[in-house]
Amino acid sequence: MDASECRYCQDTVDWAEKVADLSASTLYLTKDQSNKGRCILAVKGHHGEPFQLPDQEWAAFSADLRRAAKALNSAFKPDKINYGAYGDTYPHFHFHIVPKYRGGKSWGGPFDMNLAPQRTVPDAEFESIIAEIKKYL
């Protein structure tokens, strides 16, 4: 897949909504909020693997990842944040950033990979989650 077919590059992601453009990445809130605050951080530019990024871009992406995780931690006070980097079915380098809550649905195991095209919480709650994340970015 090249950039002309990539939903991240074309800004047509249907399983998440943009929260913010950061220095080397874009932060999205997934429409599935079974873990409150679950986001995806996608690198700007079409790269499938982290080693394909020039060193300076990798450093900037790493700083964005830290910034996004700190914002989620400040906004929602999770017990843990899990990170996942896959891409075997969608080859644009990105991280899933998943706040985990003790006693929650996925505590103690992997988070669900539900990339639902519709929101799983009411619109007002979804917009409130975005606003809370932006407050701490």
C-alpha positions as CSV (number, residue, x, y, z in Angstrom):
1,M,0.0,0.0,0.0
2,D,1.3,3.4,-0.9
3,A,0.4,6.8,0.6
4,S,-2.4,7.4,-2.0
5,E,-4.3,4.4,-0.6
6,C,-3.5,4.9,3.1
7,R,-6.4,6.2,5.3
8,Y,-4.0,7.9,7.7
9,C,-2.2,9.7,4.9
10,Q,-5.5,10.6,3.2
11,D,-7.1,11.6,6.5
12,T,-10.0,9.2,6.0
13,V,-9.8,7.1,9.1
14,D,-13.3,5.8,9.9
15,W,-12.6,4.0,13.2
16,A,-11.3,7.1,15.0
17,E,-11.5,10.9,15.1
18,K,-8.7,13.3,15.1
19,V,-7.8,14.9,18.4
20,A,-4.7,16.8,17.5
21,D,-1.8,17.2,15.1
22,L,1.5,16.9,17.1
23,S,5.0,17.5,15.8
24,A,5.6,14.1,14.1
25,S,2.2,12.4,14.4
26,T,-1.5,12.7,14.6
27,L,-3.5,11.7,17.7
28,Y,-6.9,10.0,17.1
29,L,-9.5,9.0,19.6
30,T,-10.9,5.6,18.7
31,K,-14.7,5.4,18.3
32,D,-14.6,2.2,20.5
33,Q,-14.2,3.6,24.0
34,S,-14.4,0.3,25.9
35,N,-11.2,1.7,27.5
36,K,-11.9,5.3,28.2
37,G,-9.4,7.5,26.4
38,R,-8.1,4.8,24.0
39,C,-6.2,6.5,21.2
40,I,-4.1,5.8,18.2
41,L,-1.0,7.9,17.5
42,A,0.0,7.7,13.8
43,V,3.3,8.9,12.4
44,K,3.0,11.7,9.8
45,G,4.4,10.5,6.5
46,H,3.9,7.0,5.1
47,H,6.2,4.6,6.9
48,G,5.4,1.0,7.8
49,E,8.1,0.4,10.3
50,P,9.8,2.6,13.0
51,F,13.3,1.9,11.6
52,Q,12.2,3.6,8.4
53,L,11.9,6.9,10.1
54,P,14.9,9.2,10.1
55,D,16.5,9.5,13.6
56,Q,15.1,13.0,14.1
57,E,11.6,11.9,13.2
58,W,11.8,8.9,15.4
59,A,12.9,11.1,18.3
60,A,10.0,13.5,17.6
61,F,7.5,10.6,17.4
62,S,8.8,9.3,20.7
63,A,8.3,12.7,22.3
64,D,4.7,12.8,20.9
65,L,4.0,9.3,22.3
66,R,5.2,10.5,25.7
67,R,3.2,13.7,25.4
68,A,0.0,11.8,24.5
69,A,0.4,9.2,27.2
70,K,1.0,12.0,29.8
71,A,-2.2,13.7,28.6
72,L,-4.2,10.6,28.9
73,N,-2.8,9.9,32.4
74,S,-3.6,13.4,33.5
75,A,-7.1,13.4,32.0
76,F,-8.3,10.0,33.1
77,K,-6.0,8.7,35.9
78,P,-5.8,5.1,34.6
79,D,-4.1,2.4,36.6
80,K,-1.9,1.6,33.6
81,I,-1.4,2.5,30.0
82,N,-0.8,-0.2,27.5
83,Y,0.9,0.4,24.1
84,G,0.6,-1.7,21.0
85,A,2.3,-1.4,17.6
86,Y,1.0,-3.9,15.1
87,G,0.4,-2.9,11.4
88,D,0.4,-6.3,9.8
89,T,-3.1,-5.6,8.4
90,Y,-2.6,-1.9,8.1
91,P,1.0,-0.9,7.2
92,H,1.2,2.7,8.4
93,F,3.3,2.9,11.6
94,H,1.1,3.7,14.6
95,F,0.7,3.0,18.3
96,H,-2.4,2.1,20.1
97,I,-2.4,3.9,23.5
98,V,-4.8,2.2,25.8
99,P,-5.6,3.4,29.3
100,K,-6.3,0.4,31.5
101,Y,-8.4,0.4,34.7
102,R,-8.1,-2.1,37.5
103,G,-11.3,-4.2,37.4
104,G,-12.1,-3.1,33.9
105,K,-13.1,-5.3,31.0
106,S,-9.5,-5.9,29.7
107,W,-7.5,-5.6,33.0
108,G,-4.8,-8.2,33.2
109,G,-4.9,-9.1,29.5
110,P,-4.7,-7.6,26.0
111,F,-7.1,-4.9,25.0
112,D,-9.8,-5.5,22.5
113,M,-9.0,-4.6,18.9
114,N,-12.5,-3.4,18.0
115,L,-12.1,-0.8,15.3
116,A,-15.8,0.0,15.2
117,P,-16.8,2.6,12.6
118,Q,-19.4,4.0,15.1
119,R,-19.0,5.5,18.5
120,T,-19.6,3.3,21.5
121,V,-20.4,6.1,23.8
122,P,-22.9,9.0,23.3
123,D,-21.7,11.9,21.2
124,A,-21.6,14.3,24.1
125,E,-19.4,11.9,26.1
126,F,-17.1,11.3,23.1
127,E,-16.7,15.1,22.6
128,S,-16.0,15.5,26.3
129,I,-13.2,12.9,26.2
130,I,-11.6,14.7,23.3
131,A,-11.8,18.1,25.1
132,E,-10.3,16.5,28.2
133,I,-7.3,15.1,26.3
134,K,-6.8,18.5,24.5
135,K,-6.7,20.2,27.9
136,Y,-3.6,18.3,28.8
137,L,-1.7,18.1,25.5
